[in-house]
Amino acid sequence: MEEIKRLISDNKSEEAIRLLNEYLQKQPKSDEAWFLLGKVYYKLGNVRLALNSYLQAIEINPESPAREAYNMAIKVLDFYNKDMYNH
């Protein structure tokens, strides 16, 4: 996990995603890995995959930091996409 966190902070997102996917194949119940995957996807602008990853982490561990990340992402979406609700 430390190497993956370093890759994320060094903006080596593709490598981080590859390692996280490999890790999750072996440890699918790792809420930390799901949270980090969501974090990388969010950094890349793929909000849908980020939210899905956060939800996976929350399902495994309701106390995961993914809950706060998910709520913040939803608030950002609500703020920027208000017009979607007015059509």
N, CA, C and O atoms as a DFTB+ gen file, in Angstrom:
348 C
 N C O
     1  1       0.821      -1.206       0.000
     2  2       0.000       0.000       0.000
     3  2       0.863       1.268       0.000
     4  3       0.500       2.268      -0.619
     5  1       1.985       1.224       0.682
     6  2       2.824       2.428       0.742
     7  2       3.333       2.810      -0.648
     8  3       3.377       3.991      -0.995
     9  1       3.715       1.812      -1.438
    10  2       4.182       2.092      -2.799
    11  2       3.056       2.711      -3.630
    12  3       3.284       3.636      -4.409
    13  1       1.857       2.198      -3.458
    14  2       0.707       2.724      -4.198
    15  2       0.429       4.162      -3.786
    16  3       0.165       5.009      -4.639
    17  1       0.486       4.446      -2.492
    18  2       0.280       5.818      -2.013
    19  2       1.339       6.757      -2.584
    20  3       1.044       7.898      -2.938
    21  1       2.584       6.262      -2.669
    22  2       3.662       7.079      -3.242
    23  2       3.389       7.355      -4.722
    24  3       3.577       8.477      -5.192
    25  1       2.950       6.336      -5.447
    26  2       2.631       6.513      -6.872
    27  2       1.524       7.550      -7.050
    28  3       1.582       8.379      -7.958
    29  1       0.520       7.498      -6.179
    30  2      -0.584       8.462      -6.267
    31  2      -0.066       9.868      -6.031
    32  3      -0.409      10.787      -6.774
    33  1       0.756      10.048      -5.006
    34  2       1.252      11.398      -4.711
    35  2       2.232      11.878      -5.776
    36  3       2.405      13.083      -5.958
    37  1       2.879      10.941      -6.486
    38  2       3.791      11.302      -7.582
    39  2       3.063      11.434      -8.916
    40  3       3.700      11.570      -9.960
    41  1       1.722      11.393      -8.885
    42  2       0.891      11.502     -10.091
    43  2       1.163      10.402     -11.118
    44  3       1.048      10.625     -12.323
    45  1       1.521       9.224     -10.635
    46  2       1.697       8.067     -11.516
    47  2       0.432       7.222     -11.413
    48  3       0.447       6.089     -10.931
    49  1      -0.653       7.812     -11.880
    50  2      -1.988       7.255     -11.685
    51  2      -2.197       5.924     -12.377
    52  3      -2.770       5.007     -11.788
    53  1      -1.749       5.799     -13.603
    54  2      -1.980       4.558     -14.351
    55  2      -1.315       3.378     -13.653
    56  3      -1.902       2.301     -13.546
    57  1      -0.093       3.583     -13.180
    58  2       0.622       2.523     -12.459
    59  2      -0.089       2.196     -11.146
    60  3      -0.199       1.029     -10.771
    61  1      -0.567       3.224     -10.450
    62  2      -1.292       3.014      -9.197
    63  2      -2.562       2.207      -9.444
    64  3      -2.877       1.297      -8.677
    65  1      -3.292       2.532     -10.506
    66  2      -4.520       1.798     -10.833
    67  2      -4.201       0.343     -11.138
    68  3      -4.910      -0.559     -10.691
    69  1      -3.139       0.115     -11.894
    70  2      -2.759      -1.260     -12.239
    71  2      -2.458      -2.066     -10.968
    72  3      -2.937      -3.189     -10.811
    73  1      -1.658      -1.481     -10.062
    74  2      -1.310      -2.187      -8.833
    75  2      -2.526      -2.385      -7.921
    76  3      -2.672      -3.434      -7.294
    77  1      -3.385      -1.384      -7.854
    78  2      -4.594      -1.517      -7.032
    79  2      -5.509      -2.613      -7.572
    80  3      -6.059      -3.397      -6.799
    81  1      -5.674      -2.674      -8.888
    82  2      -6.507      -3.731      -9.473
    83  2      -5.924      -5.113      -9.201
    84  3      -6.664      -6.052      -8.909
    85  1      -4.593      -5.244      -9.297
    86  2      -3.942      -6.517      -8.967
    87  2      -4.180      -6.866      -7.499
    88  3      -4.502      -8.007      -7.169
    89  1      -4.022      -5.890      -6.638
    90  2      -4.211      -6.099      -5.202
    91  2      -5.656      -6.512      -4.900
    92  3      -5.896      -7.426      -4.111
    93  1      -6.603      -5.837      -5.530
    94  2      -8.017      -6.119      -5.275
    95  2      -8.449      -7.487      -5.803
    96  3      -9.420      -8.060      -5.308
    97  1      -7.743      -8.010      -6.794
    98  2      -8.046      -9.368      -7.250
    99  2      -7.732     -10.373      -6.144
   100  3      -8.419     -11.385      -6.002
   101  1      -6.684     -10.086      -5.358
   102  2      -6.282     -10.984      -4.273
   103  2      -6.993     -10.646      -2.964
   104  3      -7.280     -11.533      -2.160
   105  1      -7.277      -9.359      -2.756
   106  2      -7.877      -8.876      -1.508
   107  2      -9.110      -8.022      -1.810
   108  3      -9.087      -6.813      -1.580
   109  1     -10.175      -8.623      -2.317
   110  2     -11.339      -7.822      -2.733
   111  2     -12.066      -7.124      -1.582
   112  3     -12.892      -6.244      -1.823
   113  1     -11.775      -7.497      -0.355
   114  2     -12.439      -6.886       0.806
   115  2     -11.582      -5.810       1.466
   116  3     -11.811      -5.458       2.623
   117  1     -10.601      -5.288       0.740
   118  2      -9.746      -4.235       1.285
   119  2     -10.398      -2.867       1.057
   120  3     -10.348      -2.322      -0.045
   121  1     -11.005      -2.325       2.108
   122  2     -11.642      -1.017       1.955
   123  2     -10.608       0.058       1.654
   124  3     -10.911       1.024       0.955
   125  1      -9.387      -0.094       2.173
   126  2      -8.343       0.891       1.896
   127  2      -7.997       0.920       0.406
   128  3      -7.833       1.992      -0.177
   129  1      -7.886      -0.258      -0.203
   130  2      -7.565      -0.318      -1.634
   131  2      -8.684       0.292      -2.472
   132  3      -8.420       1.017      -3.432
   133  1      -9.931       0.001      -2.111
   134  2     -11.060       0.593      -2.840
   135  2     -11.060       2.117      -2.690
   136  3     -11.308       2.844      -3.652
   137  1     -10.780       2.588      -1.479
   138  2     -10.720       4.031      -1.238
   139  2      -9.630       4.671      -2.087
   140  3      -9.860       5.699      -2.725
   141  1      -8.444       4.067      -2.096
   142  2      -7.342       4.623      -2.886
   143  2      -7.659       4.596      -4.378
   144  3      -7.314       5.524      -5.110
   145  1      -8.319       3.526      -4.824
   146  2      -8.707       3.457      -6.237
   147  2      -9.661       4.601      -6.568
   148  3      -9.529       5.250      -7.607
   149  1     -10.614       4.841      -5.684
   150  2     -11.519       5.970      -5.888
   151  2     -10.781       7.290      -5.936
   152  3     -11.094       8.161      -6.747
   153  1      -9.808       7.430      -5.068
   154  2      -9.017       8.663      -5.011
   155  2      -8.280       8.904      -6.338
   156  3      -8.245      10.024      -6.849
   157  1      -7.697       7.839      -6.879
   158  2      -6.976       7.964      -8.162
   159  2      -7.943       8.315      -9.284
   160  3      -7.671       9.208     -10.087
   161  1      -9.064       7.617      -9.339
   162  2     -10.044       7.909     -10.387
   163  2     -10.548       9.349     -10.276
   164  3     -10.749      10.020     -11.289
   165  1     -10.750       9.816      -9.052
   166  2     -11.222      11.187      -8.872
   167  2     -10.168      12.177      -9.370
   168  3     -10.495      13.169     -10.022
   169  1      -8.908      11.897      -9.058
   170  2      -7.814      12.754      -9.538
   171  2      -7.791      12.820     -11.057
   172  3      -7.477      13.858     -11.640
   173  1      -8.126      11.702     -11.694
   174  2      -8.121      11.637     -13.163
   175  2      -9.387      12.234     -13.773
   176  3      -9.490      12.366     -14.992
   177  1     -10.347      12.592     -12.927
   178  2     -11.577      13.182     -13.430
   179  2     -12.653      12.176     -13.773
   180  3     -13.690      12.536     -14.330
   181  1     -12.415      10.911     -13.442
   182  2     -13.421       9.891     -13.708
   183  2     -14.285       9.730     -12.457
   184  3     -14.085       8.817     -11.655
   185  1     -15.237      10.628     -12.315
   186  2     -16.048      10.708     -11.097
   187  2     -16.911       9.464     -10.924
   188  3     -17.081       8.985      -9.803
   189  1     -17.450       8.942     -11.999
   190  2     -18.307       7.754     -11.901
   191  2     -17.545       6.579     -11.289
   192  3     -18.036       5.936     -10.361
   193  1     -16.346       6.297     -11.807
   194  2     -15.559       5.190     -11.260
   195  2     -15.090       5.500      -9.837
   196  3     -14.987       4.599      -9.005
   197  1     -14.810       6.766      -9.563
   198  2     -14.417       7.153      -8.205
   199  2     -15.542       6.881      -7.222
   200  3     -15.323       6.274      -6.174
   201  1     -16.744       7.327      -7.559
   202  2     -17.893       7.114      -6.671
   203  2     -18.168       5.627      -6.466
   204  3     -18.455       5.196      -5.349
   205  1     -18.081       4.846      -7.535
   206  2     -18.297       3.403      -7.409
   207  2     -17.257       2.773      -6.491
   208  3     -17.588       1.907      -5.680
   209  1     -16.012       3.199      -6.611
   210  2     -14.954       2.660      -5.752
   211  2     -15.180       3.064      -4.302
   212  3     -15.018       2.250      -3.393
   213  1     -15.554       4.318      -4.087
   214  2     -15.847       4.768      -2.724
   215  2     -16.987       3.943      -2.119
   216  3     -16.922       3.552      -0.954
   217  1     -18.023       3.682      -2.907
   218  2     -19.155       2.898      -2.407
   219  2     -18.736       1.472      -2.036
   220  3     -19.227       0.912      -1.056
   221  1     -17.838       0.896      -2.812
   222  2     -17.312      -0.439      -2.475
   223  2     -16.615      -0.402      -1.116
   224  3     -16.814      -1.284      -0.281
   225  1     -15.799       0.624      -0.907
   226  2     -15.075       0.753       0.365
   227  2     -16.047       0.929       1.531
   228  3     -15.871       0.326       2.590
   229  1     -17.068       1.754       1.332
   230  2     -18.054       2.022       2.387
   231  2     -18.850       0.756       2.717
   232  3     -19.177       0.503       3.876
   233  1     -19.155      -0.032       1.687
   234  2     -19.895      -1.276       1.910
   235  2     -19.080      -2.236       2.793
   236  3     -19.634      -2.922       3.652
   237  1     -17.771      -2.272       2.570
   238  2     -16.893      -3.150       3.353
   239  2     -16.699      -2.589       4.765
   240  3     -16.739      -3.323       5.752
   241  1     -16.487      -1.273       4.837
   242  2     -16.227      -0.629       6.123
   243  2     -16.964       0.705       6.171
   244  3     -16.499       1.688       5.594
   245  1     -18.102       0.749       6.850
   246  2     -18.879       1.994       6.916
   247  2     -18.117       3.175       7.525
   248  3     -18.502       4.329       7.334
   249  1     -17.047       2.889       8.252
   250  2     -16.234       3.957       8.859
   251  2     -15.077       4.390       7.964
   252  3     -14.253       5.205       8.377
   253  1     -15.006       3.870       6.770
   254  2     -13.914       4.178       5.847
   255  2     -13.874       5.667       5.530
   256  3     -14.918       6.319       5.478
   257  1     -12.662       6.218       5.315
   258  2     -12.568       7.610       4.863
   259  2     -13.238       7.824       3.504
   260  3     -13.446       8.959       3.076
   261  1     -13.570       6.726       2.835
   262  2     -14.272       6.817       1.553
   263  2     -15.636       7.480       1.725
   264  3     -16.137       8.109       0.793
   265  1     -16.243       7.346       2.906
   266  2     -17.553       7.960       3.139
   267  2     -17.447       9.478       2.988
   268  3     -18.269      10.099       2.315
   269  1     -16.441      10.065       3.613
   270  2     -16.266      11.517       3.510
   271  2     -15.915      11.922       2.077
   272  3     -16.420      12.924       1.569
   273  1     -15.051      11.140       1.429
   274  2     -14.671      11.442       0.045
   275  2     -15.895      11.362      -0.866
   276  3     -16.076      12.205      -1.746
   277  1     -16.731      10.351      -0.654
   278  2     -17.952      10.194      -1.451
   279  2     -18.876      11.397      -1.241
   280  3     -19.364      11.983      -2.207
   281  1     -19.111      11.759       0.013
   282  2     -19.993      12.887       0.306
   283  2     -19.470      14.186      -0.287
   284  3     -20.249      14.988      -0.802
   285  1     -18.165      14.401      -0.222
   286  2     -17.582      15.614      -0.803
   287  2     -17.741      15.621      -2.318
   288  3     -18.055      16.656      -2.906
   289  1     -17.525      14.476      -2.948
   290  2     -17.665      14.389      -4.406
   291  2     -19.102      14.677      -4.827
   292  3     -19.336      15.360      -5.824
   293  1     -20.066      14.154      -4.064
   294  2     -21.475      14.412      -4.368
   295  2     -21.796      15.898      -4.215
   296  3     -22.525      16.460      -5.032
   297  1     -21.263      16.533      -3.182
   298  2     -21.486      17.970      -2.992
   299  2     -20.925      18.768      -4.161
   300  3     -21.553      19.717      -4.630
   301  1     -19.754      18.386      -4.624
   302  2     -19.150      19.071      -5.776
   303  2     -20.032      18.886      -7.006
   304  3     -20.289      19.840      -7.740
   305  1     -20.494      17.658      -7.229
   306  2     -21.370      17.405      -8.377
   307  2     -22.651      18.218      -8.276
   308  3     -23.094      18.807      -9.261
   309  1     -23.241      18.252      -7.097
   310  2     -24.466      19.029      -6.904
   311  2     -24.226      20.502      -7.178
   312  3     -25.071      21.173      -7.771
   313  1     -23.084      21.007      -6.751
   314  2     -22.766      22.421      -6.940
   315  2     -22.589      22.747      -8.427
   316  3     -23.132      23.736      -8.920
   317  1     -21.829      21.914      -9.132
   318  2     -21.522      22.211     -10.528
   319  2     -22.611      21.798     -11.503
   320  3     -22.633      22.277     -12.637
   321  1     -23.501      20.931     -11.092
   322  2     -24.501      20.410     -12.022
   323  2     -25.920      20.773     -11.623
   324  3     -26.849      20.013     -11.896
   325  1     -26.104      21.907     -10.991
   326  2     -27.446      22.317     -10.576
   327  2     -28.410      22.380     -11.754
   328  3     -29.588      22.054     -11.606
   329  1     -27.926      22.792     -12.919
   330  2     -28.801      22.931     -14.095
   331  2     -29.370      21.585     -14.535
   332  3     -30.435      21.543     -15.152
   333  1     -28.683      20.490     -14.232
   334  2     -29.200      19.178     -14.621
   335  2     -30.556      18.917     -13.979
   336  3     -31.390      18.213     -14.549
   337  1     -30.780      19.484     -12.796
   338  2     -32.020      19.209     -12.079
   339  2     -33.152      20.125     -12.527
   340  3     -34.295      19.922     -12.115
   341  1     -32.872      21.121     -13.353
   342  2     -33.875      22.097     -13.748
   343  2     -34.451      21.832     -15.130
   344  3     -35.172      22.680     -15.656
   345  1     -34.170      20.721     -15.718
   346  2     -34.661      20.432     -17.080
   347  2     -35.804      19.480     -17.065
   348  3     -36.332      19.133     -18.121
